[in-house]
Amino acid sequence: MFPKNAWYVACMPDEVTDKPLGRTICGQPVVLYRGAQGRVAALEDFCPHRGAALSLGAVVDGNLMCGYHGLVMGCDGKAVSMPKQRVGGFPCIHSYPVVERHGFVWIWPGDPARADEAAIPDLFWAGHPEWAYGGGLYHIGCDYRLMIDNLMDLTHEAYVHADSIGQGEIDEAPVQTRMEGDQVVTSRVMHGVVAPPFWQAAMRAHGLDDQARVDRWQMSRFTAPGRVLIDVGVALAGKGGFEADPRDKVSAVVVDFMTPETESSHWYFWGMARHFQPDDAALTDSIRAGQGRIFSQDLAVLEAQQRNLRDFPGRRLLALNIDAGGVRARRILDDLVQAEAEAAVAG
């Protein structure tokens, strides 16, 4: 239940070292490695000789050598050489379009002919001198759509993250859901509240009174197939909220990329791009550590949710108005999956 004709985050650049990296993406075993001139390449993780996993091999002169019998594969999926053997007639294995951009490695698991690099999202904050980014990766044992549901309805913060970003006013603020082009947007604004612990620390780092009343905003933006960017922040009450002068607010973008592994597991690339104190490396490390703890709380909830859905497949789930963003996101994903299936049948 995931679209394949799309760009997904395959890994972080520093995960692809001098050794191949094996990763299952959209149900497909993939091996990533750095070929000639250090460019990332991606092949199916299957040696055409005896079916061994190429990810257990080694990178030799920009090519990938199988660790079982030494068959060497080129970045295009063609067999290059093998000791004492003729391999020129070996069939090619599948190679995937892959691009390193904005601090991520992107992969296209669908039809290579449809891969358009212009469709890779333009992350305006990546590399911008006024912004700082720090993030990480979790492997989560749940359907990637459950994480999308989680991010499109932040009501859970008042309960799952009560000691960091949650506060009672979240429940009291109405949620608005709308479409902006191909994005599903859910938003919530809280006026005249005391900031929760995470944002109090951010206010102190920015030289603001952490006990001052603030206007707080959360705007989750889903773009298919697995991207949710959340505009978050607080501004001194009455100073304009999201539009306030940078001196009167602390703001950030919570970055969430979900890449399906299987029907019940996914790779979750998380982080925060902040628009205050961008040169403070210690602050970046502190926020990364705090955000990692916050998302680990989500991990426990979502994996338990996946187990319940597996064990009670016939149970009907209730839908409330706070679920509207997640429901719309799922409809978009369902439509994309159906369109790909119909195209495959049509040939």
C-alpha positions in Angstrom: 0.0 0.0 0.0 2.6 2.5 -1.0 3.2 4.4 -4.2 6.5 3.6 -6.0 6.7 6.3 -8.6 8.0 8.9 -6.2 11.1 10.1 -4.5 11.8 8.7 -1.0 14.6 9.3 1.4 16.8 6.2 1.2 19.4 7.2 3.7 21.6 9.9 5.1 24.8 10.6 3.1 27.0 9.6 6.0 25.4 6.2 6.1 27.0 5.4 2.7 30.6 5.0 3.7 33.3 2.8 2.2 31.1 -0.2 2.6 27.7 -1.0 0.8 24.5 -0.3 2.7 21.6 -2.8 2.5 18.1 -1.4 3.0 14.6 -2.6 2.1 12.6 0.2 0.5 8.9 -0.2 -0.6 9.3 -3.9 -0.2 12.4 -4.0 -2.4 15.9 -5.1 -1.2 18.3 -2.3 -2.2 22.0 -1.9 -1.8 23.5 1.6 -1.8 27.2 2.4 -2.3 29.5 5.1 -3.6 30.7 4.5 -7.1 33.1 6.5 -9.2 33.9 10.1 -7.9 32.0 9.2 -4.7 28.6 9.4 -6.3 25.9 7.3 -4.7 24.5 4.3 -6.7 21.7 1.9 -5.9 21.1 -1.6 -7.2 18.8 -4.4 -6.2 20.4 -6.3 -3.4 20.7 -9.5 -5.5 23.7 -11.1 -7.1 22.7 -12.6 -10.5 25.1 -15.5 -10.0 23.6 -17.3 -6.9 21.3 -14.7 -5.4 23.6 -13.6 -2.6 23.1 -10.2 -1.0 25.4 -7.7 -2.6 25.2 -5.6 0.5 27.5 -8.2 2.2 30.2 -7.5 -0.4 32.6 -4.7 -0.9 33.2 -1.6 -3.1 36.2 -2.1 -5.4 37.3 0.7 -7.8 33.9 2.3 -7.9 32.1 -1.0 -8.5 30.3 -3.4 -6.2 31.9 -6.8 -5.6 29.8 -9.7 -4.4 31.2 -11.2 -1.2 30.2 -14.7 -2.1 32.2 -15.5 -5.4 33.6 -12.1 -6.4 31.3 -11.1 -9.2 31.8 -7.4 -9.8 28.7 -5.3 -10.7 28.7 -1.8 -12.3 26.6 1.1 -11.1 24.2 0.4 -14.1 23.5 -3.1 -12.9 25.7 -4.8 -15.6 28.2 -7.6 -14.6 31.7 -6.3 -15.1 34.0 -9.2 -14.2 34.5 -12.3 -12.1 37.7 -14.3 -11.5 38.3 -16.9 -14.2 34.8 -16.5 -15.6 33.1 -14.9 -18.6 30.2 -12.8 -17.3 29.5 -10.4 -20.3 26.3 -12.2 -21.1 24.9 -12.0 -17.6 21.5 -10.3 -17.4 21.4 -6.8 -15.8 20.0 -6.4 -12.3 17.8 -3.5 -11.5 19.4 -0.1 -10.9 17.5 2.7 -9.2 17.6 6.4 -9.8 19.3 8.0 -6.8 20.2 11.6 -6.1 22.1 13.1 -3.2 20.6 16.5 -2.4 19.7 18.8 0.6 21.5 16.5 3.0 19.6 13.4 2.1 20.0 10.5 -0.4 16.8 10.2 -2.5 15.7 7.1 -4.3 13.0 6.4 -6.9 11.8 2.8 -6.4 9.3 2.8 -9.3 9.7 3.1 -13.1 13.1 4.7 -13.7 11.8 6.3 -16.9 9.4 8.4 -14.8 12.1 9.7 -12.4 12.3 13.5 -12.6 14.9 15.1 -10.4 12.9 18.3 -10.5 10.3 16.5 -8.3 12.7 16.2 -5.4 11.3 18.7 -2.8 13.0 22.1 -2.5 14.0 22.3 1.1 14.5 26.0 1.3 16.2 25.8 4.7 18.9 23.3 3.7 22.2 25.0 3.6 20.7 28.4 4.3 23.0 30.5 6.5 20.0 31.7 8.6 18.9 28.2 9.4 20.4 25.2 11.3 19.4 21.6 10.9 19.9 18.5 13.1 18.2 15.2 12.9 18.3 11.4 13.0 16.8 8.1 11.9 14.5 5.6 13.5 13.5 2.2 12.2 9.9 1.8 13.3 7.8 -1.4 13.3 4.6 0.1 12.0 2.8 1.0 8.7 4.2 4.4 7.6 0.7 5.7 7.3 0.3 5.5 11.1 3.2 7.9 11.4 1.5 10.2 8.9 -1.7 10.0 11.0 0.4 10.9 14.1 2.0 13.9 12.5 -1.2 15.3 11.0 -3.0 15.2 14.3 -0.8 16.7 17.1 -3.5 16.4 19.7 -1.4 13.5 21.1 1.3 15.9 22.3 -0.7 16.8 25.4 -0.5 13.2 26.4 2.4 11.4 24.9 4.8 14.4 25.2 3.5 16.1 28.3 7.0 16.8 29.7 8.4 18.5 26.6 6.1 20.0 23.9 2.7 19.1 25.3 0.3 21.4 27.1 -3.4 21.4 28.0 -4.2 24.3 25.7 -3.6 22.0 22.7 -6.9 20.2 23.4 -8.7 23.5 23.6 -7.5 25.0 20.4 -9.6 24.1 17.3 -8.0 22.3 14.4 -8.4 23.6 10.8 -7.8 21.3 7.8 -7.5 22.5 4.3 -5.9 21.7 0.9 -3.1 23.9 -0.5 -2.4 22.6 -4.0 -1.3 19.0 -3.5 -0.7 19.5 0.2 -2.9 18.6 3.1 -2.5 21.2 5.8 -3.8 20.9 9.4 -3.2 23.9 11.7 -3.8 24.9 15.3 -3.0 28.3 17.0 -2.9 28.9 20.8 -3.1 32.5 22.0 -1.7 33.9 25.2 -0.4 30.7 26.7 2.7 29.8 28.7 5.2 28.0 26.5 5.8 24.3 27.2 9.3 23.2 28.4 10.9 22.7 24.9 9.8 26.1 23.8 10.8 27.8 27.0 14.3 26.5 26.5 14.3 27.8 22.9 13.1 31.2 24.2 15.9 31.4 26.7 18.4 30.5 24.0 17.0 33.4 21.9 17.2 35.9 24.8 13.4 36.0 25.4 11.6 35.8 28.7 10.6 32.1 29.0 7.7 33.0 31.3 6.2 35.5 29.0 2.8 34.7 27.4 3.1 33.6 23.9 1.1 32.8 20.8 1.9 29.3 19.6 1.3 27.7 16.2 1.5 24.2 14.6 1.0 23.8 10.9 1.4 20.2 9.6 1.9 20.0 5.8 1.6 16.5 4.2 2.9 15.9 0.6 2.6 12.5 -0.9 4.0 10.0 -0.5 5.8 10.4 2.8 6.7 13.9 3.7 5.3 16.0 6.6 6.9 19.4 7.3 5.5 21.1 10.4 5.8 24.9 10.9 6.1 25.3 14.7 7.0 28.1 17.0 6.0 30.7 19.6 6.0 34.5 19.5 5.5 37.0 22.3 1.7 37.4 22.7 0.2 40.0 20.5 3.4 40.4 18.3 1.9 38.8 15.2 2.3 35.0 15.9 3.7 33.2 12.8 4.3 36.6 11.1 6.0 38.2 14.1 9.4 39.8 13.8 12.2 37.3 14.2 13.3 39.2 17.4 10.0 38.4 19.0 9.7 34.7 18.2 11.4 31.3 18.0 10.3 29.2 15.0 11.3 26.0 13.3 10.3 23.4 10.8 9.9 19.9 12.1 11.1 17.6 9.3 9.6 14.2 8.8 10.3 11.8 5.9 8.6 8.4 6.1 10.0 5.7 3.7 8.1 2.4 3.7 10.2 -0.7 4.3 7.3 -3.3 4.4 3.6 -3.1 4.9 4.2 -2.9 8.7 7.6 -1.1 9.1 9.3 2.0 7.8 12.3 4.2 8.0 11.6 7.5 9.8 14.0 10.4 9.0 13.3 13.1 11.5 14.9 16.5 12.4 14.3 20.1 13.0 15.4 23.1 10.9 15.4 26.1 13.2 15.4 29.8 12.4 17.1 31.1 15.5 20.7 31.0 16.7 21.9 29.0 13.6 25.6 29.1 14.5 25.1 27.6 18.0 26.3 24.0 17.4 25.8 23.1 21.0 22.2 24.2 20.7 21.8 22.0 17.6 23.1 19.0 19.5 20.8 19.7 22.5 17.7 20.1 20.3 18.6 16.9 18.3 18.9 15.0 21.6 15.6 16.4 23.0 13.8 15.8 19.7 15.1 12.2 19.6 13.7 11.5 23.0 10.3 13.0 22.0 10.1 10.8 18.9 11.1 7.7 20.8 7.9 8.2 22.7 6.0 8.2 19.5 7.8 5.0 18.5 6.6 3.1 21.5 3.0 4.2 20.9 3.0 3.5 17.2 4.5 0.0 17.4 2.0 -1.0 20.1 -0.8 0.4 17.8 0.6 -1.7 14.9 0.5 -4.8 17.1 -3.2 -4.1 18.1 -4.2 -3.6 14.5 -2.5 -6.8 13.5 -4.1 -8.8 16.3 -7.6 -7.3 15.9 -7.9 -6.8 12.1 -11.7 -6.7 12.2 -12.0 -3.9 14.8 -13.7 -0.7 13.6 -11.7 2.4 14.4 -13.5 5.7 15.2 -12.9 8.9 13.2 -13.1 12.3 14.8 -12.7 15.8 13.4 -9.1 15.9 14.6 -8.4 13.0 12.2 -9.4 14.9 9.1 -5.8 15.6 8.0 -4.7 12.0 8.2 -7.9 10.8 6.5 -7.3 13.2 3.5 -3.6 12.1 3.3 -4.7 8.4 3.2 -7.1 9.1 0.4 -4.4 10.7 -1.7 -2.1 7.7 -1.1 -4.9 5.3 -2.0 -5.6 7.1 -5.2 -1.9 7.0 -6.1 -1.6 3.3 -5.4 -4.8 2.6 -7.4 -3.5 4.7 -10.4 -0.2 2.8 -10.4 -2.1 -0.5 -10.3 -4.4 0.5 -13.2 -1.4 1.7 -15.2 0.4 -1.7 -14.7 -2.7 -3.6 -15.9 -3.1 -1.4 -18.9 0.5 -2.2 -19.8 
